[in-house]
Amino acid sequence: MAKILEFIAKNTDGHSYKSFKYCFDATSMPQIEYDDKKEILIKKRGETDKLTSTRNLKNHSQSDLIKKKPLFHFFLDGSRRTYKVDDLRYGKRLYPAVAGQIGIACCERENKDSFKPYVFDRNVVVSIPSIANSGSHSGEFFFNNLLKKLNEQEYLQKRNIQFSKILHYSDREGDEYEKKAIATIQDEMIDKEKRLVVELAKKGALNYDAYLLKDGSLEYGKMPNKEEFGELSKIRANYSCVVGVSKAFNPETLSKSNPNISKIIADLKLYDRTPAMKYSTERVGTDVWFSVWYLRIRDVKYGQSPYDGVVKIEKILVSDKEIEYGLETDEVDNISAQIINESFPVCYGQDSRWAKHLYPIYLTEQYAKSKYISDLHFINLF
């Protein structure tokens, strides 16, 4: 009974080397990966009021209206695990085969006493070089047909495993193939996140009393192969009630507009926020504008760096009025106050990022982790 990569190699005129298999996420060297990117166009005002200094939200967060009526009803966390599972030979060159587990977890809170899973979308994928399609068929037709044949194999059916997609990366010489393979899996994860948000918006589940809080940046780069979901500008109307919160950010991102921004962020007092700024980036598309600000949710004394306890908050500007004048300052304050309240209780001792964590997001992450196939079990499938 042929295993997965043997089957793929046989059906693509390649050769499987049965290389050593490992999880990228478990073996990579520690490094800081920022949710935000460089090369952005910045405008100083991302909100209607002309704030010139930080604003404290402690009293606002403790008001009865804010505490009794949580704004966020849905919590979204997209994640993926990637694995080097083989080397495949096509012609005289070897290419890595990279597999992935993608998990899109969404939890729902109908009221203060109800927090439950809304959906978990798990996808098992494998990414191989485009040269695997050496025939006359179009890429997508070929790989979809290969996927269908793969999922019909007794080996997978006995184990109740189905692949959702066979991805393919450019085999152009000189590229770092492993990174390109992982990028295709990352893009697939982002595509699934976007589709879930659009689904919730079209169902009417998101409204001005029921926002979605997403773990991480909303700064989705262009993905030409993902059709309408490949450009944020085509679906941004669905993001009017979505807020992104990043635990990892580059404090120098907005330094072109404000050279002191990194110091301002580091010196934020507890429950202070910065004025909101407006920016766009070529990577996303200059027709998409974001309002972004920073908020300290935990005292600096609990962190290991001056940026611990600070989160970056993003909201996509949807209406013409928002794009022209920025978010209403009242909305910026309300979102900030709500996020302060979402930071309790804490997950101290359970997650090293506890100083920046929002508890519902932490619970959503834990829910996602519980749904993954173990790394050892997954690798042994190949």
C-alpha positions in Angstrom: 0.0 0.0 0.0 1.7 3.2 -1.2 2.1 6.0 1.3 1.2 9.6 0.5 4.5 10.9 -1.1 5.1 7.6 -2.9 1.7 8.0 -4.5 2.3 11.6 -5.4 5.7 10.9 -6.9 4.4 8.0 -8.9 1.5 10.0 -10.3 3.7 13.0 -11.2 6.7 11.2 -12.8 8.8 12.1 -9.8 10.9 10.2 -7.3 10.4 10.1 -3.5 13.6 10.0 -1.4 11.8 9.2 1.9 13.8 12.0 3.6 13.9 12.7 7.3 10.7 14.2 8.4 10.3 17.0 11.0 8.1 19.8 12.1 9.4 23.3 11.1 7.7 25.0 14.0 9.5 22.7 16.5 13.0 23.1 15.0 13.1 26.7 13.9 15.4 29.1 15.8 13.6 31.6 18.1 13.0 34.9 16.3 10.7 37.8 16.5 8.0 37.7 13.8 6.0 41.0 13.6 2.4 41.0 12.5 2.9 44.3 10.7 5.1 45.0 7.7 7.1 47.9 6.5 6.7 50.2 3.4 3.5 51.9 4.5 2.0 55.2 3.6 1.1 57.0 6.8 -1.3 59.9 7.6 -1.2 61.4 11.0 -4.9 61.2 11.9 -6.8 57.9 12.1 -9.6 59.3 14.2 -11.9 62.3 14.2 -10.5 64.1 17.2 -7.2 65.8 16.9 -5.4 64.1 19.8 -1.9 65.3 20.5 -1.1 63.0 23.4 -2.0 59.7 24.9 -5.5 59.1 26.5 -6.3 57.0 29.6 -9.2 54.6 29.3 -9.4 53.3 32.9 -12.6 55.1 33.9 -14.2 54.4 30.5 -13.5 50.7 30.8 -15.1 50.6 34.2 -18.3 52.3 33.2 -21.5 50.3 33.6 -22.3 50.4 29.8 -19.0 49.0 28.9 -18.9 46.3 31.6 -22.5 45.1 31.2 -22.5 45.0 27.4 -19.4 43.3 25.9 -18.9 44.4 22.3 -17.1 41.3 21.1 -19.2 38.2 20.4 -16.9 36.2 18.1 -13.2 35.4 18.6 -11.1 34.2 15.6 -7.7 32.5 15.7 -6.1 31.1 12.5 -3.0 28.9 12.9 -1.0 26.4 11.0 1.7 23.8 11.6 4.1 22.9 8.8 6.3 19.8 8.3 9.1 18.8 5.9 7.9 15.4 4.8 10.1 14.4 1.8 12.3 15.5 -1.0 10.9 14.9 -4.5 13.1 14.7 -7.7 11.9 16.1 -10.9 14.4 16.0 -13.7 17.8 16.6 -12.2 16.6 18.7 -9.2 15.3 17.9 -5.8 12.4 19.9 -4.3 11.0 19.7 -0.7 7.5 18.4 -0.1 5.9 20.4 2.8 2.7 19.3 4.5 0.6 21.4 6.8 -2.3 21.3 9.3 -4.4 24.5 9.1 -6.8 25.3 11.8 -9.4 28.2 11.8 -11.0 28.4 15.2 -13.9 30.7 16.0 -15.6 30.9 19.4 -18.8 32.6 20.3 -19.9 34.4 23.4 -23.6 35.0 23.4 -23.6 36.5 26.9 -21.2 36.9 29.8 -21.9 33.4 31.0 -21.7 31.6 27.7 -18.5 31.0 25.8 -18.5 28.1 23.3 -17.0 26.9 20.1 -18.7 28.3 17.0 -16.7 26.4 14.3 -13.3 24.7 13.7 -12.2 24.4 10.1 -9.4 21.9 9.9 -7.5 21.4 6.6 -4.7 19.0 5.8 -2.6 20.1 2.8 0.6 19.3 1.1 2.7 21.7 -1.0 4.8 20.4 -3.9 6.6 22.2 -6.8 4.6 23.3 -9.8 6.9 21.3 -12.1 5.1 18.2 -10.8 2.5 19.1 -13.4 4.5 18.4 -16.6 1.5 17.8 -18.8 -0.8 20.0 -20.9 -3.5 20.5 -18.3 -3.9 23.7 -16.4 -2.3 23.8 -12.9 -5.5 23.8 -10.9 -7.2 21.1 -13.0 -4.1 18.8 -12.7 -3.7 19.3 -8.9 -7.4 18.9 -8.2 -7.5 15.7 -10.2 -4.4 14.5 -8.3 -6.1 15.4 -5.0 -9.2 13.4 -5.9 -7.1 10.3 -6.7 -5.1 10.7 -3.5 -8.1 10.9 -1.2 -9.5 7.7 -2.8 -6.5 5.8 -1.6 -7.2 3.0 0.9 -4.3 4.1 3.0 -6.0 7.5 3.8 -9.6 6.2 4.0 -8.6 3.6 6.6 -7.2 6.4 8.8 -10.1 8.7 8.2 -7.8 11.4 6.7 -8.7 13.5 3.7 -6.5 16.2 2.2 -8.4 19.5 1.4 -5.9 20.7 -1.2 -2.6 19.9 -3.0 -0.8 23.3 -3.1 2.0 24.1 -5.5 4.9 26.6 -5.3 7.1 28.1 -8.0 10.0 26.0 -9.0 12.0 28.9 -10.4 15.7 28.3 -9.9 17.3 30.2 -7.1 14.2 30.5 -4.9 14.2 29.1 -1.3 11.8 26.3 -2.0 10.9 25.5 1.6 9.9 29.1 2.3 7.8 29.2 -0.8 6.1 26.0 0.1 5.3 27.3 3.6 4.1 30.6 2.1 1.5 28.6 0.1 0.2 27.0 3.3 0.2 30.4 5.1 -1.8 31.9 2.2 -4.3 29.1 2.4 -4.8 29.7 6.1 -5.4 33.5 5.4 -7.9 32.6 2.7 -9.8 30.4 5.2 -9.8 33.2 7.7 -11.2 35.7 5.2 -13.9 33.3 4.1 -15.1 32.8 7.6 -15.4 36.5 8.3 -17.3 37.0 5.0 -19.6 34.2 5.9 -20.4 35.7 9.3 -20.9 39.1 7.8 -23.3 37.9 5.1 -25.3 35.9 7.7 -25.8 39.1 9.7 -24.0 37.6 12.7 -21.7 40.6 12.8 -23.2 44.0 13.6 -22.6 47.1 15.7 -23.5 45.2 18.9 -21.6 42.1 18.0 -18.1 42.5 16.8 -15.5 39.9 15.9 -12.0 40.1 17.5 -9.3 38.5 15.5 -5.9 37.4 16.9 -3.3 39.1 14.8 -3.1 41.7 12.1 -5.7 42.4 9.4 -3.0 43.5 7.0 -3.5 40.7 4.5 -1.2 40.9 1.5 -2.4 40.4 -2.1 -2.9 36.8 -3.2 -3.6 36.8 -6.9 -4.4 33.1 -7.0 -7.2 33.4 -4.5 -9.7 35.2 -6.8 -12.0 37.7 -5.0 -10.6 36.8 -1.6 -7.1 37.5 -2.8 -7.6 41.3 -2.6 -8.8 42.8 0.7 -10.3 45.8 -1.2 -12.9 43.5 -2.7 -14.2 42.2 0.6 -13.5 45.0 3.0 -17.2 45.9 3.3 -17.5 42.7 5.4 -14.9 44.1 7.9 -16.9 47.0 9.4 -17.4 45.1 12.7 -14.0 43.3 12.9 -11.0 44.4 15.0 -7.5 42.9 14.8 -5.3 42.8 17.9 -1.5 42.0 17.5 0.7 40.8 20.4 3.8 41.1 18.2 4.5 44.4 16.4 7.3 46.5 15.2 7.4 49.7 17.3 9.1 51.5 14.5 6.4 50.9 11.9 5.0 54.4 12.2 8.3 56.2 12.8 8.2 58.0 9.4 5.2 60.0 10.7 6.2 60.2 14.3 9.9 59.6 15.0 9.2 59.3 18.7 6.5 56.6 18.3 8.6 53.7 19.8 9.3 55.8 23.0 5.7 56.8 23.2 4.6 53.2 23.0 7.2 52.1 25.6 6.2 54.9 28.0 2.5 54.2 27.9 0.9 54.1 31.3 -1.5 51.4 32.3 -4.7 51.7 30.2 -3.2 54.6 28.1 -3.7 54.5 24.3 -1.9 56.4 21.6 -3.8 58.6 19.1 -5.0 56.6 16.2 -3.1 56.9 13.0 -4.1 56.1 9.4 -2.0 54.1 7.0 -2.1 52.0 3.8 0.5 49.7 2.4 1.4 48.6 -1.2 1.5 45.0 0.0 -2.2 45.1 0.8 -3.2 47.7 -1.8 -3.1 51.5 -1.4 -6.9 51.6 -1.8 -7.3 49.9 1.7 -6.8 52.1 4.7 -6.3 51.1 8.3 -6.8 53.0 11.6 -4.2 51.8 14.1 -3.3 52.6 17.7 -1.5 51.1 20.6 -2.9 50.3 24.1 -1.3 49.2 27.3 -3.4 46.5 29.0 -0.8 45.3 31.6 1.6 47.3 33.8 5.1 47.4 32.5 6.4 45.9 35.8 5.0 42.6 34.7 6.9 42.4 31.5 10.4 41.6 30.4 10.6 44.5 27.9 9.0 47.9 27.8 6.6 46.7 25.0 5.2 43.8 27.0 1.7 44.5 28.1 1.1 46.7 24.9 -1.1 45.5 22.0 -1.5 47.0 18.6 -5.1 47.5 17.5 -6.3 47.7 13.9 -9.5 48.4 12.2 -10.1 48.6 8.4 -11.7 51.9 7.3 -14.8 50.9 5.3 -17.0 53.9 4.6 -16.0 57.0 2.6 -16.4 59.1 5.7 -14.0 56.8 7.7 -11.4 56.9 4.9 -11.6 60.7 4.8 -11.7 61.5 8.5 -10.7 58.3 10.3 -12.7 56.4 12.9 -15.0 58.3 15.3 -12.9 58.9 18.4 -15.8 57.5 20.5 -15.5 54.2 18.7 -11.7 54.1 19.2 -12.3 54.7 22.9 -15.1 52.1 23.2 -13.0 49.4 21.4 -10.0 50.2 23.6 -12.1 50.0 26.8 -13.7 46.7 25.7 -10.2 45.3 25.0 -9.0 46.3 28.5 -11.9 44.3 30.0 -11.1 41.3 27.7 -7.6 41.1 29.2 -9.0 39.6 32.4 -8.8 37.0 33.8 -5.1 36.4 32.9 -3.4 33.2 31.7 -0.3 33.7 33.8 1.7 30.5 34.1 -0.1 29.0 31.1 1.3 31.1 28.3 4.6 33.1 28.1 2.8 35.9 26.3 0.3 36.3 29.1 1.0 40.0 29.6 -0.3 40.7 26.0 -3.0 38.1 25.9 -6.7 38.7 25.8 -8.5 35.8 27.7 -11.1 34.9 25.1 -8.4 34.8 22.4 -6.3 32.5 24.7 -9.3 30.2 25.1 -9.8 30.2 21.3 -6.1 29.3 20.8 -6.4 26.4 23.3 -9.5 25.2 21.5 -7.6 25.2 18.2 -4.6 23.3 19.7 -6.9 20.6 21.1 -8.1 19.9 17.5 -4.8 19.3 15.9 -3.4 15.8 15.1 -0.3 15.3 17.2 3.0 16.1 15.3 4.3 12.6 15.7 1.0 11.0 14.4 0.9 13.5 11.5 4.5 13.0 10.4 4.0 9.2 10.5 1.2 9.5 8.0 3.9 10.2 5.4 
